[in-house]
Amino acid sequence: MRNYSTQMEAAKKGIITPEMEVVAKKEYIEPEQLRELVAKGEVAIPCNINHKSISPEGIGTRMRTKINVNLGISGDVKNYDMEMEKVDMALKFGAEAIMDLSNYGKTNTFRQALVAKSPAMIGTVPMYDAIGYLDKDLLEITAKDFLRVVRAHAEEGVDFMTIHAGINKRAVEAFVRDKRKMNIVSRGGSLLFAWMAMTGNENPFYEYYDEVLDILREFDVTISLGDALRPGCLDDATDGGQIAELIELGALTERAWAKDVQVMVEGPGHMAMDQIAANMKLQKRICHNAPFYVLGPLVSDIFPGYDHITSAIGGAIAAASGADFLCYVTPAEHLRLPDADDVKEGIIASRIAAHAADIAKGIPHAMDADNAMAAARHALDWEKMFEIAVDPEKARRYYESTPIAERHTCSMCGKMCAVRTTNMILNGEKVEFCSER
C-alpha cells in the first residue's frame, strides 16, 4: 500500500517510486537525481493510479523530448474504429502520449477502452467533453458541473488533463485590449470565454482551482495548464493576452505544487522563428522551470496541407531551446479531422523535431541510432538500414520501387555511389565504370 498520493508527494518525502525507477532507466539517470527533479516540479511523471497498462514516462528537465498525438471524434466524424486505428498508429511509431479530444456524445466508453489498452500516457480536455457528457447547453452548465467532468475523467484513469485555468478576468482584459487578428483559437478557451461573457462569472476552473487540484491529487493526475490565449497567427504571438495568461499560469503552477499536484504548462501555437527561443526562456522563468508542452509552434500561416512541416520546424527550435513535450500537428490541421495517414505524417514529423532537439541538447544516447545508421550506410547494409529506420516499411518501399543493376547501391547513384567508390579505393580495389557497360 503506497503511503503517498502523488509522484510529487513521494519525491518530496524522499521516496523513489516504482514509476521513477522505470523512468530513470529509460532516461539513463540515477533514480535519486530523478526524484529530486520530480520534487522540484521540473519533471512530471503523469501516471494515474487507475491506468494499469501505462509504461511511465518523464517529461521535463534532462528528459528526452516527448510527443503527443491528438485524436477523438467530432460531431461530423463519429467513427470510433477509425480513432482506434489512430491509437494503433501512435503506439507503433512511438508516441509517448495520446490525447482524446472527443467532443461529441458519450465519450467515456472509448476513453475507458483507450486507457485499458494504451501503455502511452492518456490526456483529455474536460472542457471539450462537458457539453456531451452533461447533455446541457453551455449556458446551462454550472461551475460544479465542470468539476463533475474532471472527476469522471480522473476516475477513468486519465493521466493528464488540460485545464484552462489561466483565462481569468484579468487575462481577458488584456486580450480584449490588444485587439488581436485571430482572437481566441483555443477551443476550450473560446468556450470558457463565452461562458464567462454570458454568465458574468469568473472562470470556474480558476475560481474553484483548489477543488480541481483536490480531485487531481486523489488520482495522481497531472494538470496541464492550458494556454487559452495562445496565438493563432504569427501577428498575435507574444502579445499582451498571451503574456498575461502566462503570468497567471506561473502562479497556478506554484499553487498546484503546494498541493503535490504535478504540473505541465502549455505554450504557443503560431510564432515566427525568431521569437521561439525567447518564449521558451520566458515560460521557464515565469513558470519556475515546470515542464513546457507546446503545440508546434507553427512558423508560417500560409501552408495549409503542410502544417506538419511548419510545426516540426518550430517544434525542433522550441525543444532545442527548452520545451519538453511536443504536440504533433498533422497535414489536416485547420482543414479537417485527420485520417490515419495524416496521423502517421504528423507523428513522424513531430518525432523528427523531438529527436533533432534531443541531439542538440546532448540527451544521453540520443545519437546512438544515428551512429548505427551511419555504420550501416558505410557498409551498404540495406537490411540493417531498414531495421534502424523509424519507418522501415516506407524506406524499403522507396528503395525497391526502382530496379537497380547492383543490389548494394540505390537507383540515384548506381555504381557511382560515393560510399561504394570510397570503400573500394580504401580496400585497394580498382574502380571502373566504362568497362562494365
C-alpha positions as CSV (number, residue, x, y, z in Angstrom):
1,M,0.0,0.0,0.0
2,R,1.6,3.3,-1.1
3,N,1.9,5.9,1.6
4,Y,1.8,8.9,-0.8
5,S,-0.9,10.3,-3.1
6,T,1.2,11.6,-6.0
7,Q,4.6,11.2,-7.5
8,M,5.5,14.7,-6.3
9,E,4.4,13.9,-2.7
10,A,6.6,10.8,-2.8
11,A,9.5,12.7,-4.2
12,K,9.2,15.4,-1.5
13,K,9.2,12.6,1.2
14,G,12.4,11.1,-0.3
15,I,10.6,8.1,-1.7
16,I,11.7,6.6,-5.1
17,T,8.6,5.2,-6.6
18,P,8.4,2.2,-9.0
19,E,7.4,4.7,-11.7
20,M,10.6,6.7,-11.0
21,E,12.7,3.6,-11.3
22,V,11.2,2.9,-14.7
23,V,11.7,6.4,-15.9
24,A,15.2,6.6,-14.6
25,K,16.2,3.5,-16.5
26,K,14.7,4.9,-19.7
27,E,16.4,8.2,-19.4
28,Y,19.9,7.0,-18.2
29,I,19.6,9.0,-15.0
30,E,20.2,7.9,-11.4
31,P,16.8,7.4,-9.6
32,E,17.8,9.8,-6.8
33,Q,18.6,12.5,-9.3
34,L,15.2,12.0,-10.9
35,R,13.5,12.0,-7.5
36,E,15.0,15.5,-6.8
37,L,13.7,16.8,-10.2
38,V,10.2,15.5,-9.5
39,A,10.2,17.0,-6.0
40,K,11.1,20.4,-7.5
41,G,8.4,20.1,-10.2
42,E,11.0,20.2,-13.0
43,V,10.0,16.7,-14.1
44,A,6.4,15.3,-14.2
45,I,5.6,11.6,-14.4
46,P,1.9,11.6,-15.5
47,C,0.6,8.3,-14.2
48,N,-3.0,8.0,-12.9
49,I,-3.4,5.3,-10.2
50,N,-6.2,3.8,-12.3
51,H,-4.2,3.5,-15.5
52,K,-2.9,0.0,-15.1
53,S,-1.4,-0.5,-18.6
54,I,0.8,2.5,-18.6
55,S,4.6,2.5,-19.2
56,P,5.6,5.6,-17.2
57,E,7.4,8.4,-18.9
58,G,9.1,11.5,-17.5
59,I,8.6,15.0,-19.0
60,G,10.9,17.9,-18.2
61,T,14.5,18.7,-17.3
62,R,17.1,16.2,-18.6
63,M,14.4,14.0,-20.1
64,R,14.0,13.1,-23.8
65,T,11.6,15.3,-25.6
66,K,8.2,13.5,-25.7
67,I,5.5,13.8,-28.3
68,N,1.7,13.7,-28.0
69,V,-0.9,12.5,-30.6
70,N,-4.4,14.1,-30.6
71,L,-7.4,12.1,-31.7
72,G,-11.1,11.7,-31.0
73,I,-14.5,12.0,-32.6
74,S,-16.3,15.2,-33.6
75,G,-19.9,15.9,-34.4
76,D,-19.2,15.4,-38.1
77,V,-17.0,12.3,-37.8
78,K,-18.2,9.7,-35.3
79,N,-16.1,6.6,-36.3
80,Y,-14.6,5.1,-33.1
81,D,-13.0,2.3,-35.1
82,M,-11.0,4.8,-37.1
83,E,-9.9,6.6,-33.9
84,M,-8.7,3.3,-32.5
85,E,-6.7,2.7,-35.7
86,K,-5.0,6.1,-35.0
87,V,-4.2,4.8,-31.5
88,D,-2.5,1.8,-33.0
89,M,-0.6,4.1,-35.3
90,A,0.5,6.3,-32.4
91,L,1.7,3.3,-30.4
92,K,3.5,1.8,-33.4
93,F,5.5,4.9,-34.1
94,G,6.5,5.6,-30.5
95,A,4.3,8.4,-29.3
96,E,4.6,8.7,-25.6
97,A,1.2,10.3,-25.1
98,I,-2.3,10.3,-26.6
99,M,-4.9,12.9,-26.0
100,D,-8.6,12.0,-26.5
101,L,-10.2,15.3,-27.7
102,S,-13.6,13.8,-28.4
103,N,-16.3,16.5,-28.2
104,Y,-19.5,14.7,-29.2
105,G,-21.8,12.3,-27.4
106,K,-21.0,9.9,-24.6
107,T,-17.3,9.5,-25.0
108,N,-16.5,7.5,-21.8
109,T,-16.7,4.1,-23.5
110,F,-14.0,5.0,-26.0
111,R,-11.9,6.7,-23.3
112,Q,-12.1,3.6,-21.0
113,A,-11.0,1.3,-23.8
114,L,-8.2,3.7,-24.6
115,V,-6.9,3.7,-21.0
116,A,-7.2,-0.1,-20.8
117,K,-5.2,-0.6,-23.9
118,S,-2.6,2.1,-24.0
119,P,0.9,2.0,-22.5
120,A,1.2,5.7,-23.5
121,M,0.0,8.5,-21.3
122,I,-3.6,9.5,-21.8
123,G,-4.7,13.1,-21.7
124,T,-8.0,14.8,-22.1
125,V,-9.6,18.3,-22.1
126,P,-12.6,18.1,-19.8
127,M,-14.0,21.3,-21.1
128,Y,-14.4,19.7,-24.6
129,D,-16.4,16.8,-23.1
130,A,-18.6,18.8,-20.8
131,I,-21.4,19.6,-23.2
132,G,-21.7,16.0,-24.4
133,Y,-21.1,14.4,-21.1
134,L,-23.6,16.6,-19.2
135,D,-26.1,16.8,-22.1
136,K,-26.5,20.5,-21.4
137,D,-26.1,23.6,-23.4
138,L,-23.1,25.9,-22.5
139,L,-25.2,28.5,-20.6
140,E,-26.9,25.8,-18.6
141,I,-23.7,24.3,-17.2
142,T,-22.7,25.4,-13.7
143,A,-19.2,25.6,-12.2
144,K,-19.9,22.5,-10.2
145,D,-20.9,20.7,-13.4
146,F,-17.4,21.3,-14.8
147,L,-15.9,19.8,-11.7
148,R,-18.0,16.7,-12.2
149,V,-16.5,16.1,-15.6
150,V,-13.0,16.5,-14.2
151,R,-13.7,13.9,-11.6
152,A,-15.2,11.5,-14.1
153,H,-12.1,11.7,-16.3
154,A,-9.8,11.2,-13.3
155,E,-11.8,8.1,-12.1
156,E,-11.5,6.6,-15.6
157,G,-7.7,6.7,-15.5
158,V,-6.7,9.8,-17.5
159,D,-3.1,10.7,-16.7
160,F,-3.1,14.4,-17.5
161,M,-5.8,17.0,-18.2
162,T,-5.6,20.3,-19.9
163,I,-7.3,22.7,-17.6
164,H,-7.7,26.3,-18.9
165,A,-7.5,27.9,-15.5
166,G,-5.4,30.9,-16.6
167,I,-8.0,32.7,-18.7
168,N,-9.4,34.6,-15.8
169,K,-11.0,38.1,-15.9
170,R,-7.6,39.8,-15.7
171,A,-6.2,37.9,-18.7
172,V,-9.4,38.5,-20.7
173,E,-9.0,42.3,-20.1
174,A,-5.5,42.1,-21.6
175,F,-6.8,40.1,-24.5
176,V,-9.7,42.5,-25.3
177,R,-7.4,45.5,-25.0
178,D,-4.9,44.1,-27.6
179,K,-7.4,43.6,-30.4
180,R,-5.9,40.5,-32.0
181,K,-6.2,39.4,-35.6
182,M,-7.3,35.9,-34.7
183,N,-8.9,36.5,-31.3
184,I,-9.1,33.1,-29.4
185,V,-8.2,29.9,-31.3
186,S,-8.2,27.5,-28.4
187,R,-11.5,25.5,-28.5
188,G,-11.5,25.2,-24.7
189,G,-10.5,28.8,-24.2
190,S,-13.2,30.1,-26.5
191,L,-15.9,28.0,-24.7
192,L,-14.8,29.4,-21.3
193,F,-14.6,32.9,-22.7
194,A,-18.2,32.5,-24.0
195,W,-19.4,31.0,-20.7
196,M,-17.8,33.8,-18.7
197,A,-19.2,36.5,-21.0
198,M,-22.7,35.0,-21.0
199,T,-22.9,34.4,-17.2
200,G,-20.8,37.3,-16.0
201,N,-18.9,34.8,-13.7
202,E,-15.2,34.1,-13.2
203,N,-13.6,31.2,-15.0
204,P,-14.9,28.2,-12.9
205,F,-11.5,26.4,-13.2
206,Y,-9.8,29.5,-11.7
207,E,-12.5,30.3,-9.1
208,Y,-12.6,26.6,-7.9
209,Y,-9.0,25.8,-8.7
210,D,-8.3,24.3,-5.2
211,E,-11.2,21.9,-5.7
212,V,-9.9,20.9,-9.1
213,L,-6.4,20.2,-7.5
214,D,-8.0,18.1,-4.8
215,I,-9.6,15.9,-7.4
216,L,-6.4,15.6,-9.4
217,R,-4.4,14.8,-6.3
218,E,-6.7,12.0,-5.3
219,F,-5.9,10.1,-8.6
220,D,-2.4,11.5,-9.2
221,V,-3.5,13.3,-12.4
222,T,-1.0,15.8,-13.8
223,I,-2.5,19.2,-14.5
224,S,-1.6,20.6,-17.9
225,L,-2.3,24.3,-17.6
226,G,-3.9,25.2,-20.9
227,D,-2.9,28.3,-22.9
228,A,-6.4,29.5,-23.9
229,L,-4.9,32.7,-25.2
230,R,-2.2,31.1,-27.3
231,P,-1.5,33.0,-30.6
232,G,-3.4,31.6,-33.6
233,C,-1.4,33.5,-36.2
234,L,2.1,35.0,-36.4
235,D,0.9,38.5,-35.8
236,D,-0.7,37.6,-32.4
237,A,2.5,36.0,-31.0
238,T,3.9,37.3,-27.7
239,D,1.1,39.8,-27.2
240,G,-0.4,41.1,-24.0
241,G,-3.1,38.4,-23.8
242,Q,-0.6,35.6,-24.2
243,I,1.8,37.0,-21.6
244,A,-1.0,38.0,-19.2
245,E,-2.2,34.4,-19.2
246,L,1.3,33.1,-18.8
247,I,1.8,35.1,-15.6
248,E,-1.4,33.6,-14.2
249,L,-0.1,30.1,-15.2
250,G,3.1,30.7,-13.2
251,A,1.1,31.5,-10.1
252,L,-1.2,28.5,-10.7
253,T,1.9,26.3,-11.1
254,E,3.0,27.1,-7.5
255,R,-0.4,26.6,-6.1
256,A,-0.6,23.1,-7.6
257,W,2.9,22.2,-6.4
258,A,1.8,23.2,-2.9
259,K,-0.8,20.5,-3.0
260,D,1.7,18.0,-4.5
261,V,0.0,18.0,-7.9
262,Q,2.3,17.6,-10.8
263,V,2.2,20.4,-13.5
264,M,2.9,20.9,-17.1
265,V,2.4,24.3,-18.8
266,E,1.1,24.6,-22.4
267,G,2.6,27.0,-24.8
268,P,2.2,29.0,-28.1
269,G,0.7,27.8,-31.3
270,H,1.8,30.1,-34.1
271,M,5.0,32.1,-33.8
272,A,7.8,33.4,-36.0
273,M,11.1,31.5,-35.6
274,D,13.0,34.5,-34.2
275,Q,10.6,34.6,-31.2
276,I,10.6,30.9,-30.2
277,A,13.8,30.7,-28.1
278,A,12.9,33.8,-26.2
279,N,9.4,32.4,-25.5
280,M,10.8,29.2,-24.1
281,K,13.1,31.0,-21.7
282,L,10.3,33.4,-20.7
283,Q,8.0,30.4,-19.9
284,K,10.6,28.6,-17.9
285,R,11.3,31.8,-15.9
286,I,7.7,32.7,-15.2
287,C,6.6,29.1,-14.6
288,H,9.5,28.1,-12.4
289,N,11.0,25.5,-14.7
290,A,7.8,23.5,-14.9
291,P,7.8,21.2,-18.0
292,F,6.7,23.0,-21.1
293,Y,4.2,21.5,-23.6
294,V,4.0,23.3,-27.0
295,L,1.6,23.0,-29.9
296,G,4.1,23.5,-32.8
297,P,4.8,26.3,-32.8
298,L,3.8,26.8,-36.5
299,V,6.3,29.1,-38.1
300,S,4.1,30.2,-41.0
301,D,0.4,30.7,-41.7
302,I,0.3,30.0,-45.4
303,F,0.9,26.3,-45.8
304,P,-2.4,24.5,-45.1
305,G,-1.9,20.9,-46.0
306,Y,1.8,21.1,-44.9
307,D,1.4,22.3,-41.3
308,H,3.1,19.1,-40.0
309,I,6.2,20.6,-41.6
310,T,5.7,24.2,-40.3
311,S,5.1,22.7,-36.9
312,A,8.1,20.4,-37.0
313,I,10.4,23.3,-37.8
314,G,9.0,25.3,-34.9
315,G,9.0,22.3,-32.6
316,A,12.6,21.5,-33.2
317,I,13.6,25.1,-32.3
318,A,11.3,25.1,-29.3
319,A,12.6,21.8,-27.9
320,A,16.2,22.7,-28.5
321,S,15.5,25.9,-26.6
322,G,13.9,24.2,-23.6
323,A,10.5,22.9,-24.5
324,D,9.9,19.3,-23.1
325,F,6.8,18.0,-24.8
326,L,5.6,18.5,-28.4
327,C,2.0,18.2,-29.5
328,Y,2.0,16.8,-33.0
329,V,0.3,18.7,-35.9
330,T,-0.9,16.8,-39.0
331,P,-1.3,17.9,-42.6
332,A,-5.0,18.2,-41.9
333,E,-4.6,21.0,-39.3
334,H,-7.0,23.8,-40.0
335,L,-8.7,21.7,-42.7
336,R,-10.5,18.6,-41.3
337,L,-10.4,15.8,-38.8
338,P,-7.2,13.9,-39.6
339,D,-7.3,10.4,-41.0
340,A,-4.9,7.6,-40.3
341,D,-2.4,8.7,-43.0
342,D,-2.5,12.3,-41.6
343,V,-1.8,10.9,-38.1
344,K,1.2,9.0,-39.4
345,E,2.7,12.0,-41.2
346,G,2.1,14.2,-38.1
347,I,3.8,11.6,-35.7
348,I,6.8,11.2,-38.0
349,A,7.3,15.0,-38.4
350,S,7.0,15.5,-34.6
351,R,9.4,12.7,-33.9
352,I,11.9,14.2,-36.2
353,A,11.6,17.5,-34.4
354,A,11.9,15.9,-30.9
355,H,14.9,13.7,-31.9
356,A,16.8,16.5,-33.6
357,A,16.3,18.6,-30.4
358,D,17.5,15.8,-28.2
359,I,20.7,15.6,-30.2
360,A,21.2,19.3,-29.9
361,K,20.5,19.2,-26.2
362,G,23.0,16.4,-25.6
363,I,20.4,14.0,-24.2
364,P,22.3,10.7,-23.2
365,H,22.3,8.2,-26.0
366,A,20.2,10.4,-28.3
367,M,22.7,9.8,-31.2
368,D,23.1,6.0,-30.8
369,A,20.6,5.1,-33.5
370,D,22.1,7.8,-35.9
371,N,25.6,6.3,-35.3
372,A,24.2,2.8,-36.0
373,M,22.6,4.1,-39.2
374,A,25.9,5.7,-40.3
375,A,27.7,2.4,-39.8
376,A,25.0,0.5,-41.8
377,R,25.3,3.1,-44.6
378,H,29.1,2.8,-44.6
379,A,28.7,-0.9,-45.0
380,L,26.0,-0.5,-47.6
381,D,24.0,-2.9,-45.4
382,W,20.4,-2.1,-46.6
383,E,18.7,-4.6,-44.3
384,K,20.4,-3.0,-41.3
385,M,19.3,0.4,-42.5
386,F,15.7,-0.7,-42.7
387,E,15.9,-2.2,-39.3
388,I,17.2,1.1,-37.8
389,A,14.8,3.3,-39.7
390,V,11.8,4.8,-37.7
391,D,9.6,3.9,-40.7
392,P,11.2,0.8,-42.2
393,E,8.2,0.0,-44.5
394,K,8.4,3.3,-46.3
395,A,12.2,3.1,-46.6
396,R,12.1,-0.4,-48.1
397,R,9.2,0.6,-50.4
398,Y,11.2,3.5,-51.8
399,Y,14.4,1.5,-52.2
400,E,12.7,-1.3,-54.0
401,S,10.4,0.8,-56.2
402,T,13.1,1.2,-58.9
403,P,15.0,-1.8,-60.2
404,I,18.8,-1.4,-59.8
405,A,21.7,-3.0,-61.6
406,E,23.7,-3.7,-58.4
407,R,21.9,-4.7,-55.2
408,H,24.3,-2.8,-52.9
409,T,23.5,0.6,-54.4
410,C,20.4,2.6,-54.9
411,S,18.9,3.9,-58.2
412,M,20.1,7.5,-57.6
413,C,23.8,7.0,-58.0
414,G,24.0,3.3,-59.0
415,K,27.6,2.2,-59.4
416,M,28.7,5.8,-58.9
417,C,27.7,5.6,-55.3
418,A,30.1,7.7,-53.3
419,V,30.2,5.2,-50.4
420,R,30.9,2.2,-52.8
421,T,33.6,4.1,-54.6
422,T,35.4,5.2,-51.5
423,N,35.2,1.8,-49.9
424,M,36.6,0.2,-53.0
425,I,39.6,2.5,-53.1
426,L,40.3,2.2,-49.4
427,N,40.1,-1.6,-49.8
428,G,42.8,-1.4,-52.6
429,E,40.3,-2.2,-55.4
430,K,40.2,-0.6,-58.8
431,V,37.1,1.5,-59.7
432,E,36.0,1.2,-63.3
433,F,32.7,2.2,-64.9
434,C,33.1,2.3,-68.8
435,S,34.5,-1.3,-69.0
436,E,31.4,-2.5,-67.2
437,R,28.9,-1.2,-69.7
